[in-house]
Each structure stands twice: as C-alpha cells, then as structure tokens.
Amino acid sequence: MTGSDVNRKFKDGVFRTLFNDEEKLLELYNALSNRNYPEGTPIEIVTLDNVIFNEIKNDIAFIIDDRFIILTEHQSTKSPNFPLRMLCYLAKEYEKKYYSDAIYSTRLVTLPTPELYVFYEGKKDAPVEWELKLSDAFREKCDTISVEAVVKVINVSYEKGAELLERCKTMQEFSLFMYMIRKKYDETGNLMTAVSESIYECINSDVLKEYLMEHRGDIMSVLEVNLTIEEREAIRWRDGYEDGREAGAQNERLLIAKNLKIDGIPIDIIAKNTGLTVEEIEEL
C-alpha cells in the first residue's frame, strides 16, 4: 500500500458515506441531469457490497425513475479505461439484480436505462467535462458497434468551478473539503495533519458540518490504521522480509494488530484492515 493508495481510499470512503443517503443523492442527480425531481422521489440504492472506507467495487449505484445511475468518485488520473471499468460494474449490477430464470423466458426482462458518471479530481489539467466511449478502445474500427458504454467525466476540483458544484451544495462542500486537504498536505507533507486540520476548519465554517461531526472519529481511525500498516509494510520491506510465506505473513499481521491494539485502535477496524478475526485479535 502506498501513500497515494491511502489517500485514494480515504477520498472514496468519504464520498461513499456522504452520498449513501437518498436526500443527498437526489440533490446530486438533479444537478447532474438538470432535472427537478421533488423531495421524496423514490431512490433505490443498489451499490455493490463493499466495506465502507475499505475496498471498493463501485462507489455509488442507485435507481431512480427507471434510470440506473453509477457514480465513481475521485479518480486522480485521466484513465482512458473508465468505460471498460464502468461496463464491468454495470454488468455486475444487472447480474445481481436481474439474473434469474426469467432471462430464459419468452417475456422481455426490462432494465433501467444506465447513466455512467466519473468525477475527476487530479492535479493534471483537464477540461471541466468530457466524454469517453468504450468503442474508442476497439482495435478494429467499423460502422457497426454491438456494445457501447458512454461515460461522462466531470472535473470536480474545487478550483475548476464546474457548474455541477454551483448546482449541488453538498458536492460543492465535499469538493472544498478535499481541496483544503490537498493544500494542507502539500504544505505539511503529513496526511493525518492535513485531514485533521481540514475537518476542524470545515466544522467551524459550517462546511459538511453535520457529516464531519458524526464521522470524524471513523475517518481519523481508518486513516491512522491504513497509514500505520503502510509504515510497517515499509519497515518490513527495508528489513528484507520475504513475502509469500504464509506463516511469516500471519506473524506479521499479528504483530501489526498487536501494535494497533496497544495504540487503542478499535478491534473491528483492525480486523478489517489486517484480515484477522476478532477472536485472534482479542487473544493478543
């Protein structure tokens, strides 16, 4: 795990927990689509199973008014493979929700129409909005395309001033929070300090105040766990530890868990980030 991995997981985790809320998703989708669905419009959140603030499958997926929306947040690189990744997510979503004996019947299985969005937030210069197509990757170019996936990419960097941020207050505040962290990290070189100070300033400025007051403990705990594991992995690498030996790897996980337990990190968080069981950690 690298520092950028920790940073990416942190950003993804904040995005997923912040927008794992029907009211906020409705606000965001109205801003994305220029529609005006009223408060209380039914939304079904169908995000693939994942561990919040840990490994992701896709960030947010939901169904509204027969539309299947997949949102992927905080990509820091301009990858041309977004359409392929989104197609894989979409296929998994359709399989999870609609795969049954019904697909072999003579009756049409109707599907919600997909809309695919990626939010870009990176240091490299990029347009405010652009579009990527799966067919751009096809080796042979032809007039007939059997499968297509079109992804709308939106640059949500706070300093870029995308119209989406003006139309969605929650997204604007989220973008500002990430901008503050990035600036403070550039100044201090310490991600924990950058996040901690940004949380404090945002709460005092009424930026994501309720969310950050509720989740700041989780944010800092998980961030600390991931950074601690990264530091210990770096030490292991410098010491010439040989990966691939299960016994040695298990001992290393136990050592990491023991130190994190001494540091007061909650056992359930240690378990999620080391792969150990709660019982194994309690015995340390």
Summary of the structure (lengths in Angstrom):
residues: 284
radius of gyration: 21.1
end to end distance: 24.4
largest distance: 63.9
contacts: 799
relative contact order: 0.11
helix: 55%
strand: 12%
